[in-house]
Structures are given as C-alpha cells and as structure tokens.
Amino acid sequence: MENTEKFAMLNRLLSGATILSRIAIWFAGSLTLISALYITADVLFRKFSGSSLGGSDELSGYAFAISISWALSFATLQRANIRIDAVYQHLPVRLAALLDWVALVALSVFIVYLTLYATDVAGLSWANQSTANTAMGTPLWIPQFLWVGGLVWLCVVLALMLLRSSLALITGDLVGIQSLCGIRSTQEEASEEAETGKRLVQGDAQ
C-alpha cells in the first residue's frame, strides 16, 4: 500500500474516532451534569425535610471517574493535554516534531499500563462479586467496567494517532505530526476562541 493510501485510510479512521469521541464527551458531560443535579437535589431535600436522598457522594464519585475516562480521548485528539513548552517553542521544527512523537509514545505507554491495571481491578471485583462498603452496596464491577471502557477507547485512539504520527515521521511530514500531537500554538487557541465567540454571537442573533 502506498503512503498516500495509508495516510488516507488512517485519516478516515481518525475522523471516525473523533466523531465517536465527541459523542463520548457528550455522554461524559451529561453524566457530570446529572451528578451535579442529584447532589443539588440531595442538599435541598436534606435542608427542607431533614433527611437525605442517599448515595450522592458515592454516585458522584462513580460519575466523575467514568466521565473523566470517556472524555480523555477527545481531549487527546484536540491536543488539550497540558505540556510544558518553555523550551519546546524555541526548538528547531524537526526536533520539536520528534519530541511530539516521543511525548505521544510516552503517553501511550502510560495509558496502556493504567488500562491494564484498571482492567485487573475490575476483573477482580467481578470475580469476587465485590460490593461497595456503603448503604447502597453497589456492585463495584459495574462502575469499574464503565471506567475501564473509557480507558480502552483511549488506547484505541492513541494507537491510531501513533500509527499516523509514525508514518508522518518516517515520510518527513512535520506539519502532520505537529497538527496531530504537537502543542497547540497561541494562534490556534486564539482562532478557536474567536470561532466559538462567533458561533455564540450568531446563536444570540437568531
């Protein structure tokens, strides 16, 4: 397969992954919002009735872990993860591209290790039928497997990004590496904020 065909195929896969990750982040945001609403309802119910709905602290903890794991893939695709760029921005383009690739490799290794550990934890909870030491007695494998699912999807996304960036590195496509896994420039962030502001203005006008 020619490099052009490989690039096209990986680009299509990454586009599909971005769409699915966008759906995942809506799920994550919805879960966080529902959790916040439940906590609010619990606080109000406790104030006016003297009793509690129960489980708000436990459920919000599960929701937070699950929503974070499912939001990570979109954050990674959007290069929203924080990296220190005090020296990076002054480096030659080729060296910066190589460091971008190394950073992606390091992130991938860490996430794979984390996912394996998380899978072991969820699997142990399933095997032992462990439950939370709370009044609700939640079977721990349920929130844990939902948490692991987000990490597994992140591994898939990172694998696609690593394949695409590795091919770009081999072929000397420095711009492709930067756009995929490089640190976002101030101009890119400003342009995105301007576009967001434009959409908000247009929405208000309608």
Secondary structure as GFF3:
##gff-version 3
##sequence-region A 1 206
A	DSSP	alpha_helix	3	49	.	.	.	ID=ss1
A	DSSP	alpha_helix	56	77	.	.	.	ID=ss2
A	DSSP	three_ten_helix	88	90	.	.	.	ID=ss3
A	DSSP	alpha_helix	93	128	.	.	.	ID=ss4
A	DSSP	alpha_helix	141	171	.	.	.	ID=ss5
A	DSSP	alpha_helix	174	181	.	.	.	ID=ss6
A	DSSP	alpha_helix	186	205	.	.	.	ID=ss7
###
